[in-house]
Amino acid sequence: MLWLPGWAAFIKLSKLNFFMGSKSEEDYVRALYYLRSKHGSAQSSHLASYLGVSKPGVSEMLMRLDKSGLVKKRFYGEATLTRKGLQLARKMTFRHRVIESFLSSSLKVPSGRVHAEACALEHAISDDTARRLYLLLGKPQSDPHGQPIDSRQIR
């Protein structure tokens, strides 16, 4: 086994594919889940604005997610998460909120940076690491923004 010092090892490990999809797929699925829970719907224009991407880019990704079975896309309609997509969205939301809690409470990262940092890190940790962080933090009920942390996501 190759030994890598400090952060180099973390960066190398973070590139391993622990998850079922790409970072972009995970971002879209989590964004769909978040927007639907907050607004009751997730139109392509809302997804584009939330993710900072173009509307054609959203359409292309939604077609890709439909083919992979994560969303059900209706022609000129709204995309909805499938059971598989909902499971992934809940898992990614759990990771995101646990990481936000860790960054805020343990590392004292300024509140303005917590979300962006969590967006990057949620793809780089395993389910086991997210569960361990959750337990280390004392099973927080909500993230720093007051959003609930769904403990059913730990196994």
Secondary structure as GFF3:
##gff-version 3
##sequence-region A 1 155
A	DSSP	alpha_helix	6	14	.	.	.	ID=ss1
A	DSSP	alpha_helix	23	39	.	.	.	ID=ss2
A	DSSP	alpha_helix	44	51	.	.	.	ID=ss3
A	DSSP	alpha_helix	55	67	.	.	.	ID=ss4
A	DSSP	beta_strand	71	73	.	.	.	ID=ss5
A	DSSP	beta_strand	79	81	.	.	.	ID=ss6
A	DSSP	alpha_helix	83	101	.	.	.	ID=ss7
A	DSSP	pi_helix	102	106	.	.	.	ID=ss8
A	DSSP	alpha_helix	111	121	.	.	.	ID=ss9
A	DSSP	alpha_helix	127	136	.	.	.	ID=ss10
A	DSSP	three_ten_helix	151	153	.	.	.	ID=ss11
###
